[in-house]
Amino acid sequence: MKRVLLFTLAVLPFNISGVISQVVGTGFQSGSTVQSRLTVYNILPPFEEKIDIQKMFEKQEWIPARISFKSGRPDMRVKAIFDKYEGDLYYFENNKIMEFVDPVSEFLLRVPYKSDSLNFLFRRFFPSIEKNTESTFYRVIVHGRFQLLCCEEKSIELVRDQSVLEGKIKKHQAKAYFAYTPDNKMHLISLDEGRLKKELSAYQQIIEKILHGKKLKIRNESQLVDLFIDLNNYNE
C-alpha cells in the first residue's frame, strides 16, 4: 500500500445528483460474495434525497467499504472515497490517506442513509469499449448473467451570456449505460427500445418477448432495470 497526500481534494463544486441504489441480499458479513448470486439494485423514488458519491469524495467523507482484489487476496474492509470521474479509489487507515497498489477488481461502498445505509457496487476489468478500458470502473445497477452498468464522465460546455462579455463555464455530467452479456461482450446501450434491440441484437427475440409480455416501454433507467431483471430471470 502507498501513502498519498490529498491536499487538493477540495476541487470546484459540481451540481450533480447521484442515483441512489439499494442492494438486496449483499452484506458485509464474512464469506459474503457479490458474484455468488443474482443481486438487483433497485432505484428509489425520484422524490427521495439523492446521494452524490462525487461530492462525498470532494468533501473527504469517508465511507465504509469492502474492497475485492483481482489477485484473489482476502477482501479489505476499510473506509474509502472514490473519484468517479478520474476512477481513483483511496482509503483511510491509521490516520493516513492511502491508495491501493494491488489492482482492485470491485468495491462496495456502504453509504449511511437516514437510519439505514445504501450500497453502491463498482466493478472493472470488463472488455474495452469506446473510450473505456479494462481499468474503467462501472457502477453495477443489476448484477447477474446480464449486468446493467453505468458510468459518468465530466464534461464542460461554454455557455454564452449576452449580458456579460466573457463566457461562463458550466460543468455537467454525461451518463452512459452498458450491458455485459453472457457471451462476455460489452455493449453501449440506449434508453430507446428500437435502438436497444439493435445494440443487443443477439438477444433481440428474448427482449421482444419480455417487452411484449410485460407491456414494458424503455424510456428511463427504472424501466431498463426492469428489463434486465427479467433478462436474468428468463427461461426458454
C-alpha positions as CSV (number, residue, x, y, z in Angstrom):
1,M,0.0,0.0,0.0
2,K,1.1,3.5,-0.7
3,R,0.6,6.6,1.3
4,V,-0.7,9.5,-0.7
5,L,-1.5,13.1,0.3
6,L,-4.8,14.6,-0.9
7,F,-4.5,18.3,-0.1
8,T,-6.1,19.2,-3.4
9,L,-9.4,17.2,-3.0
10,A,-11.4,20.4,-2.5
11,V,-11.9,20.9,-6.2
12,L,-14.5,23.1,-7.9
13,P,-18.0,22.0,-6.8
14,F,-20.2,20.2,-9.3
15,N,-24.0,20.5,-9.3
16,I,-24.5,16.8,-9.8
17,S,-27.0,14.4,-8.2
18,G,-26.0,10.7,-7.9
19,V,-28.5,7.9,-8.4
20,I,-29.5,6.1,-5.2
21,S,-29.4,2.3,-5.4
22,Q,-30.3,-0.2,-2.7
23,V,-28.7,-3.6,-2.8
24,V,-30.7,-6.7,-2.0
25,G,-29.1,-9.7,-0.3
26,T,-25.5,-8.4,-0.2
27,G,-23.9,-7.9,3.2
28,F,-20.5,-7.2,4.8
29,Q,-20.6,-10.5,6.7
30,S,-17.6,-12.9,6.4
31,G,-17.9,-15.1,3.4
32,S,-20.4,-13.0,1.6
33,T,-19.7,-12.6,-2.1
34,V,-21.5,-10.5,-4.7
35,Q,-20.7,-12.9,-7.5
36,S,-22.4,-15.9,-5.9
37,R,-26.0,-14.9,-6.6
38,L,-28.2,-12.5,-8.6
39,T,-28.2,-9.1,-7.0
40,V,-30.6,-6.4,-8.1
41,Y,-30.1,-2.8,-7.3
42,N,-33.5,-1.0,-7.1
43,I,-33.9,2.6,-7.9
44,L,-35.5,4.6,-5.1
45,P,-38.4,7.0,-5.9
46,P,-37.3,10.3,-7.5
47,F,-38.5,12.4,-4.7
48,E,-36.0,10.8,-2.3
49,E,-32.9,12.7,-1.3
50,K,-30.1,11.7,-3.7
51,I,-26.6,10.7,-2.7
52,D,-23.7,12.0,-4.6
53,I,-20.6,9.9,-4.4
54,Q,-18.5,12.6,-6.1
55,K,-19.5,15.2,-3.6
56,M,-18.6,12.9,-0.8
57,F,-15.2,12.4,-2.4
58,E,-14.7,16.2,-2.7
59,K,-15.6,16.7,1.0
60,Q,-13.5,13.7,2.1
61,E,-16.5,12.0,3.7
62,W,-15.1,8.5,4.3
63,I,-17.4,5.6,3.5
64,P,-17.3,2.1,4.9
65,A,-16.2,-0.1,2.1
66,R,-15.5,-3.7,1.1
67,I,-12.6,-4.0,-1.3
68,S,-12.0,-7.0,-3.6
69,F,-8.8,-7.6,-5.5
70,K,-8.0,-9.1,-8.9
71,S,-5.3,-11.3,-7.4
72,G,-7.9,-13.1,-5.2
73,R,-6.3,-12.0,-1.9
74,P,-8.7,-11.6,1.0
75,D,-11.1,-8.6,0.9
76,M,-10.3,-5.5,2.9
77,R,-12.9,-3.6,5.0
78,V,-11.8,0.0,5.3
79,K,-13.2,3.5,5.0
80,A,-12.8,4.8,1.4
81,I,-13.6,7.6,-1.0
82,F,-14.0,7.3,-4.8
83,D,-13.4,9.9,-7.5
84,K,-15.9,8.5,-10.1
85,Y,-14.6,11.0,-12.8
86,E,-11.0,10.0,-12.5
87,G,-11.5,6.4,-11.4
88,D,-9.3,6.9,-8.3
89,L,-10.0,5.0,-5.1
90,Y,-8.4,5.9,-1.7
91,Y,-8.8,4.5,1.8
92,F,-8.1,5.8,5.3
93,E,-6.1,3.8,7.8
94,N,-4.1,4.7,10.9
95,N,-4.8,8.4,10.3
96,K,-3.2,8.1,6.8
97,I,-4.7,8.5,3.3
98,M,-3.6,5.5,1.2
99,E,-4.0,4.3,-2.3
100,F,-4.1,0.7,-3.4
101,V,-1.1,-0.9,-5.1
102,D,-2.8,-4.3,-5.7
103,P,-5.3,-3.9,-8.6
104,V,-8.9,-3.6,-7.2
105,S,-11.5,-5.6,-9.2
106,E,-14.5,-4.3,-7.3
107,F,-15.6,-2.4,-4.2
108,L,-18.8,-1.9,-2.3
109,L,-19.5,1.4,-0.6
110,R,-22.0,1.3,2.2
111,V,-23.3,4.9,2.4
112,P,-25.2,5.9,5.6
113,Y,-28.7,6.9,4.6
114,K,-31.3,8.1,7.2
115,S,-31.5,5.3,9.8
116,D,-30.1,2.7,7.4
117,S,-27.5,2.5,4.6
118,L,-27.3,2.2,0.9
119,N,-24.8,0.1,-1.0
120,F,-23.1,1.1,-4.2
121,L,-21.2,-1.6,-6.1
122,F,-18.4,-0.6,-8.6
123,R,-16.6,-3.1,-10.8
124,R,-14.0,-3.2,-13.6
125,F,-11.9,-5.4,-15.8
126,F,-14.7,-5.7,-18.4
127,P,-13.7,-5.7,-22.1
128,S,-12.7,-2.3,-23.5
129,I,-15.4,-0.3,-25.3
130,E,-15.4,3.2,-26.8
131,K,-13.1,5.3,-24.7
132,N,-13.3,2.9,-21.7
133,T,-10.5,0.5,-21.0
134,E,-10.4,-2.6,-18.8
135,S,-9.4,-0.3,-15.9
136,T,-12.6,1.7,-16.1
137,F,-14.9,1.3,-13.0
138,Y,-18.6,0.9,-13.7
139,R,-21.4,1.2,-11.2
140,V,-23.3,-2.0,-11.2
141,I,-27.1,-1.4,-11.3
142,V,-28.2,-5.0,-12.0
143,H,-25.9,-8.0,-11.3
144,G,-26.4,-11.3,-12.9
145,R,-25.8,-13.1,-16.2
146,F,-26.9,-9.8,-17.8
147,Q,-25.2,-7.0,-16.0
148,L,-26.5,-3.5,-16.3
149,L,-23.7,-1.0,-15.8
150,C,-23.3,2.8,-15.9
151,C,-20.5,5.3,-15.8
152,E,-20.3,9.1,-15.7
153,E,-17.8,11.4,-17.0
154,K,-17.0,15.1,-16.5
155,S,-17.6,17.4,-19.5
156,I,-17.5,21.1,-19.9
157,E,-19.5,23.3,-22.2
158,L,-19.2,27.0,-22.8
159,V,-22.4,28.9,-22.1
160,R,-22.6,32.4,-23.6
161,D,-24.5,35.0,-21.7
162,Q,-25.2,38.1,-23.8
163,S,-25.3,40.3,-20.6
164,V,-21.6,39.7,-20.0
165,L,-18.5,39.9,-22.2
166,E,-16.9,36.7,-21.1
167,G,-18.2,33.2,-21.5
168,K,-19.4,31.4,-18.4
169,I,-18.2,27.8,-17.8
170,K,-20.9,25.3,-16.9
171,K,-19.9,21.9,-15.7
172,H,-22.3,18.9,-16.1
173,Q,-22.2,15.1,-16.3
174,A,-22.7,12.7,-19.1
175,K,-24.1,9.3,-18.1
176,A,-23.8,6.2,-20.2
177,Y,-25.3,2.7,-19.8
178,F,-23.6,-0.5,-20.7
179,A,-24.6,-4.2,-20.8
180,Y,-22.3,-7.1,-20.1
181,T,-23.9,-10.1,-21.6
182,P,-23.4,-13.9,-21.1
183,D,-21.2,-14.1,-24.2
184,N,-18.7,-12.0,-22.4
185,K,-19.2,-8.9,-24.5
186,M,-19.7,-5.2,-23.6
187,H,-22.4,-3.2,-25.3
188,L,-23.1,0.6,-25.1
189,I,-26.9,0.7,-24.8
190,S,-29.6,3.4,-25.2
191,L,-32.8,4.4,-23.3
192,D,-34.7,3.7,-26.5
193,E,-36.4,0.5,-27.3
194,G,-35.7,0.4,-31.0
195,R,-32.0,1.2,-30.6
196,L,-31.6,-1.1,-27.6
197,K,-32.8,-4.2,-29.6
198,K,-30.3,-3.4,-32.3
199,E,-27.5,-2.9,-29.7
200,L,-28.3,-6.2,-28.2
201,S,-29.2,-7.9,-31.4
202,A,-28.1,-11.4,-30.3
203,Y,-30.8,-11.2,-27.6
204,Q,-33.4,-9.3,-29.6
205,Q,-36.0,-12.1,-29.6
206,I,-35.8,-12.5,-25.9
207,I,-36.1,-8.8,-25.3
208,E,-39.1,-8.5,-27.6
209,K,-40.9,-11.3,-25.7
210,I,-40.2,-9.7,-22.4
211,L,-41.3,-6.2,-23.5
212,H,-44.4,-7.6,-25.2
213,G,-45.3,-9.8,-22.3
214,K,-44.8,-7.1,-19.6
215,K,-46.1,-4.3,-21.9
216,L,-42.9,-2.6,-21.0
217,K,-41.5,0.5,-22.7
218,I,-37.9,1.6,-22.3
219,R,-37.8,5.4,-21.6
220,N,-35.9,5.7,-18.3
221,E,-33.4,3.9,-16.1
222,S,-36.1,2.3,-13.9
223,Q,-37.6,0.6,-17.0
224,L,-34.2,-0.5,-18.1
225,V,-33.6,-2.1,-14.7
226,D,-37.0,-4.0,-15.0
227,L,-35.9,-5.3,-18.4
228,F,-32.5,-6.6,-17.0
229,I,-34.2,-8.2,-14.0
230,D,-36.4,-10.1,-16.5
231,L,-33.5,-11.0,-18.7
232,N,-31.7,-12.6,-15.8
233,N,-34.9,-14.5,-14.8
234,Y,-35.8,-15.5,-18.3
235,N,-36.0,-19.2,-19.1
236,E,-36.7,-20.6,-22.6
